[in-house]
């Protein structure tokens, strides 16, 4: 059974004869019935499935973060959402193949924040007793220095992630981060920072600071 949204001239939703109609990201989609497959998947298809799995595993705890960090990209991609854009980024830019022909995600290539604002320069980090000391060169942008602030993401892959947004002005050039995730650094933590203009919402691409073992 199909539903005629908005009367006989509106879009159809549901099964109509031999086709199915639905709305995906604001677009009306019509497709034929799927036919059962009779041939085994090729090696390329199997590899593609593995890439999809490692991508989704990597992003499991990052979807709420990319929803925030990718929001400005949605302006140019109105038919997609942040999760789609993040998955596309990981698959296109971050997947590598190991010696056993198994795909994995290179965390250092991932960007939890995306945008056109200037990025932090000469950024470094040092793990202290109970905090992470992050430093960068203060940007030389006088008119924006009070609005531009630091964003931080810490990722324990496939376990947990922590995000701090607009925490200190970029002009300070340093931040001392305390997080419960720092107690898990023996399992490997990846750290990313970026800038955000808290007035306009504009963001920079993130910068990868490294891995804490």
C-alpha positions as CSV (number, residue, x, y, z in Angstrom):
1,X,0.0,0.0,0.0
2,X,1.2,3.5,-0.8
3,X,0.3,6.8,0.7
4,X,-0.3,9.9,-1.3
5,X,1.2,12.8,0.6
6,X,-0.6,16.1,0.0
7,X,-3.3,14.5,-2.2
8,X,-3.2,13.1,-5.7
9,X,-0.6,15.5,-6.8
10,X,1.8,15.0,-3.9
11,X,4.7,12.5,-3.6
12,X,4.0,8.8,-3.0
13,X,5.3,7.0,0.0
14,X,5.3,3.2,0.2
15,X,4.8,0.4,-2.3
16,X,3.0,1.3,-5.6
17,X,2.7,-1.5,-8.0
18,X,6.2,-2.9,-8.6
19,X,8.0,0.1,-7.2
20,X,8.8,1.6,-3.8
21,X,8.7,5.3,-3.0
22,X,10.2,7.1,0.0
23,X,11.9,10.3,1.1
24,X,15.6,10.4,1.6
25,X,17.3,13.6,2.9
26,X,14.5,15.7,1.6
27,X,14.4,14.0,-1.9
28,X,11.6,11.8,-3.3
29,X,13.1,8.4,-4.3
30,X,11.4,5.7,-6.4
31,X,13.1,2.3,-6.8
32,X,12.2,-1.1,-8.1
33,X,11.9,-4.2,-6.0
34,X,15.3,-5.7,-5.0
35,X,16.0,-9.0,-6.6
36,X,17.7,-11.8,-4.7
37,X,21.3,-12.3,-5.5
38,X,22.5,-15.6,-7.0
39,X,26.2,-15.0,-7.3
40,X,28.9,-14.8,-4.5
41,X,30.4,-11.5,-3.8
42,X,33.7,-10.6,-5.5
43,X,36.9,-9.9,-3.7
44,X,36.4,-6.2,-4.4
45,X,32.9,-6.3,-2.8
46,X,34.2,-8.1,0.2
47,X,37.0,-5.5,0.7
48,X,34.4,-2.8,0.3
49,X,32.3,-4.4,3.1
50,X,35.3,-4.5,5.3
51,X,36.0,-0.8,4.6
52,X,32.4,0.0,5.6
53,X,32.8,-1.9,8.8
54,X,36.0,-0.3,9.9
55,X,34.7,3.1,9.0
56,X,31.6,2.7,11.1
57,X,33.5,1.1,14.0
58,X,35.9,4.1,14.0
59,X,33.1,6.6,14.0
60,X,30.9,4.8,16.6
61,X,31.6,7.3,19.4
62,X,32.3,10.2,17.0
63,X,28.9,10.7,15.3
64,X,27.7,13.2,18.0
65,X,31.0,15.1,17.5
66,X,30.9,15.2,13.7
67,X,27.3,16.4,13.9
68,X,28.8,19.5,15.6
69,X,32.1,19.6,13.7
70,X,30.6,19.2,10.2
71,X,27.5,21.5,10.6
72,X,28.9,24.2,8.3
73,X,29.5,21.7,5.5
74,X,25.8,21.0,5.3
75,X,25.2,24.4,3.7
76,X,26.9,23.1,0.5
77,X,25.5,19.5,0.9
78,X,21.8,20.0,1.7
79,X,20.8,16.5,0.7
80,X,23.3,14.9,3.1
81,X,23.8,14.8,6.9
82,X,26.9,15.1,9.0
83,X,27.2,11.3,9.5
84,X,27.2,10.8,5.7
85,X,29.9,13.4,5.2
86,X,32.1,11.9,8.0
87,X,31.7,8.4,6.5
88,X,32.7,9.7,3.1
89,X,35.7,11.5,4.5
90,X,37.0,8.5,6.4
91,X,36.5,6.2,3.4
92,X,38.1,8.6,0.9
93,X,40.9,10.1,3.0
94,X,41.7,7.8,5.9
95,X,41.5,4.2,4.9
96,X,44.7,2.2,4.4
97,X,45.3,-1.5,3.6
98,X,47.8,-3.5,5.8
99,X,50.1,-6.3,4.7
100,X,47.3,-8.9,5.0
101,X,45.0,-6.9,2.7
102,X,42.9,-5.8,5.6
103,X,41.6,-2.2,5.7
104,X,42.1,0.1,8.8
105,X,41.6,3.7,9.6
106,X,44.6,6.0,9.9
107,X,43.4,8.2,12.8
108,X,46.0,10.9,12.1
109,X,44.2,11.7,8.8
110,X,40.8,12.1,10.3
111,X,39.3,15.5,10.8
112,X,36.6,15.8,13.5
113,X,36.2,19.5,12.6
114,X,35.8,20.9,9.1
115,X,35.8,24.5,7.9
116,X,37.5,27.4,6.2
117,X,38.7,29.3,9.3
118,X,42.5,29.5,9.8
119,X,44.0,26.5,11.6
120,X,46.2,26.4,14.8
121,X,49.9,26.7,13.9
122,X,52.9,25.1,15.7
123,X,50.5,23.1,17.9
124,X,52.0,20.7,20.4
125,X,50.9,18.8,23.5
126,X,52.5,17.4,26.6
127,X,50.9,15.0,29.1
128,X,51.5,16.3,32.7
129,X,50.5,14.7,36.0
130,X,46.8,15.2,35.8
131,X,46.2,17.2,32.6
132,X,47.2,17.6,29.0
133,X,49.1,20.8,28.2
134,X,48.3,22.0,24.7
135,X,50.1,25.0,23.1
136,X,49.9,26.8,19.8
137,X,51.0,30.1,18.2
138,X,48.4,32.7,18.9
139,X,46.8,33.9,15.6
140,X,47.6,37.4,14.5
141,X,44.0,38.5,13.9
142,X,43.3,41.5,16.1
143,X,39.6,42.0,15.2
144,X,38.7,38.4,15.8
145,X,40.9,37.4,18.7
146,X,38.1,37.6,21.3
147,X,35.7,35.5,19.3
148,X,38.1,32.8,18.0
149,X,38.4,30.0,20.5
150,X,39.8,26.5,20.8
151,X,38.0,23.2,20.2
152,X,39.5,19.9,21.4
153,X,38.6,16.3,20.7
154,X,40.2,13.2,22.4
155,X,39.4,9.8,20.9
156,X,39.9,6.4,22.4
157,X,39.1,4.5,19.1
158,X,36.0,2.2,19.4
159,X,35.8,3.0,23.1
160,X,34.9,6.6,23.9
161,X,35.5,10.2,22.8
162,X,35.5,13.6,24.6
163,X,34.9,17.0,23.0
164,X,35.4,20.5,24.4
165,X,34.2,23.4,22.3
166,X,35.0,27.2,22.5
167,X,36.9,26.6,25.7
168,X,39.6,29.4,25.7
169,X,40.4,32.3,23.4
170,X,42.9,31.4,20.7
171,X,45.0,34.4,21.6
172,X,46.1,32.7,24.8
173,X,48.2,30.1,23.0
174,X,47.8,27.4,25.6
175,X,45.2,25.3,27.4
176,X,45.4,22.8,30.2
177,X,42.9,20.0,29.6
178,X,41.6,17.7,32.3
179,X,39.6,14.6,31.1
180,X,38.7,11.2,32.5
181,X,39.9,9.8,29.2
182,X,43.5,10.7,30.1
183,X,43.4,7.7,32.5
184,X,43.0,5.5,29.4
185,X,46.1,6.8,27.6
186,X,47.8,3.4,27.9
187,X,45.2,2.2,25.3
188,X,46.0,4.9,22.9
189,X,44.4,8.4,22.7
190,X,44.3,10.5,19.6
191,X,44.1,14.3,20.1
192,X,42.8,16.9,17.7
193,X,42.3,20.7,18.0
194,X,40.8,23.4,15.9
195,X,39.5,27.0,16.1
196,X,36.0,28.2,16.1
197,X,34.6,31.7,15.7
198,X,32.0,31.7,18.5
199,X,30.2,34.7,16.9
200,X,29.7,33.4,13.4
201,X,30.0,29.6,14.1
202,X,32.7,29.3,11.4
203,X,35.3,26.6,12.1
204,X,38.7,25.6,11.0
205,X,39.8,22.1,9.8
206,X,41.1,20.2,12.8
207,X,44.8,19.7,13.4
208,X,46.1,16.3,14.7
209,X,48.4,16.6,17.7
210,X,49.3,13.0,18.0
211,X,48.7,9.8,20.0
212,X,49.1,9.3,23.7
213,X,50.3,5.8,24.5
